[in-house]
Amino acid sequence: MFNITISFQKQNQMIANKLKIDIVSDIVCPWCVIGYKKLSIAMQDLKNEAKFDIHWKAYQLHPEIPKEGFDKEEYMKIKFGESGGSRSRFDFITEEGKKVGIEFNFNKTKNLPNTFLAHRLLWFSKSKGIQDVMAEALFEAYFSEGRDVGSMKELISISNEKGLNKDEIKDFLKSDIGSREVSRQELRAREMNIFSIPTYIINKKYSLVGGQEPDTFKAYIRKVIEVESTHNQL
């Protein structure tokens, strides 16, 4: 359990709270990036009320996909039939993305990747202090640029673009480092009965699911602050 530090200052100062938010997500989940953008808006609006500590947790929507990936069109046919999925659904997601500055180019991606390597990279980037930056970079690479985020070569390139050492990332991805931790994150999500993403877990106790609107995030976070403050005063 994480302690929330509440400071009472003179003359109607705001209560300062530190909230840890675990974001359970996958790189190939469009609602995960939409949700994060909307959460970011909410956190910016609440910057005088709380301090946020964000941690990205792995969840694979398609763990059955082979390491080399799978033809996306063929996968859609298998999953949705000959129609290949609902065009109106993708149109709606595209419009939602535009509202928060995301350009979805679903036609650019030909390969549906296995995202385990990308999750390992995201895990590693936490130690470099750029996990949020890397998460956004991976989302943009896949959804906007149509890059194969299951490819080691592409992941090394994306990492290098964000300032990480190319050789260090190459050695890391070729190793087994982080594999156990990422697998444990996925197992933990299922043990917690998380079967829909994105899921946001605040202070390991409160959860919210889906790409919510900024006002919904703000209302929920304020409720958590209220509950946590009450508990700490007892």
Secondary structure, DSSP 8 states (H G I E B T S, - for coil): ---------TTT----EEEEEEEEE-TT-HHHHHHHHHHHHHHHHTTTTEEEEEEEEE--S-TTS-TT-EEHHHHHHHHH-TT-S-HHHHHHHHHHHHHTT----GGG--EE---HHHHHHHHHHHHTT-HHHHHHHHHIIIIIT---TT-HHHHHHHHHHTT--HHHHHHHHHS-TTHHHHHHHHHHHHHTT--SSSEEEETTTEEEESS--HHHHHHHHHHHHHHHHHHHH-
